[in-house]
Amino acid sequence: MIQEKEPALQKIKAIYGDCDIEQFRELSLNQLEDIVKYAERGASISNAIKLSRQ
């Protein structure tokens, strides 16, 4: 499961730079993919997390 999440986690780290990636490890793969989608559209990290939980 962790290996499936790794590409999304790497994209999040690439977009947001020096963020605490550990906070994302507990999220589902779908949530991570949503965060990447919102991040690519320019959402802040906190907004991307909020939107992924809806």
C-alpha positions as CSV (number, residue, x, y, z in Angstrom):
1,M,0.0,0.0,0.0
2,I,2.8,2.4,0.9
3,Q,4.5,1.8,-2.5
4,E,1.2,2.7,-4.3
5,K,1.2,6.0,-2.4
6,E,4.8,6.9,-3.1
7,P,4.4,8.5,-6.6
8,A,1.7,10.8,-5.2
9,L,3.8,11.6,-2.1
10,Q,6.7,12.5,-4.4
11,K,4.5,14.8,-6.5
12,I,3.2,16.6,-3.4
13,K,6.8,17.1,-2.2
14,A,7.9,18.4,-5.6
15,I,5.0,20.9,-5.7
16,Y,5.1,22.1,-2.1
17,G,8.8,21.8,-1.5
18,D,9.9,21.5,2.1
19,C,6.7,20.2,3.6
20,D,6.2,17.5,6.3
21,I,5.4,14.6,4.0
22,E,4.8,12.4,7.0
23,Q,1.4,14.1,7.5
24,F,0.2,12.7,4.2
25,R,1.2,9.0,4.8
26,E,-2.0,8.3,6.7
27,L,-4.2,9.5,4.0
28,S,-5.8,7.2,1.4
29,L,-4.5,6.9,-2.1
30,N,-7.6,8.7,-3.4
31,Q,-7.0,11.6,-1.0
32,L,-3.4,11.8,-2.1
33,E,-4.4,11.9,-5.8
34,D,-6.9,14.6,-5.1
35,I,-4.3,16.7,-3.2
36,V,-2.0,16.4,-6.2
37,K,-4.8,17.4,-8.5
38,Y,-5.6,20.5,-6.4
39,A,-1.9,21.3,-6.0
40,E,-1.4,21.3,-9.7
41,R,-4.2,23.8,-10.0
42,G,-2.4,26.1,-7.6
43,A,-4.2,25.4,-4.3
44,S,-2.4,26.0,-1.1
45,I,-1.4,22.9,0.9
46,S,-4.1,23.5,3.5
47,N,-6.8,24.1,0.9
48,A,-5.8,21.0,-1.0
49,I,-6.0,18.9,2.1
50,K,-9.4,20.3,3.0
51,L,-10.7,19.7,-0.5
52,S,-9.5,16.2,-0.6
53,R,-11.5,15.4,2.6
54,Q,-14.8,16.5,1.0
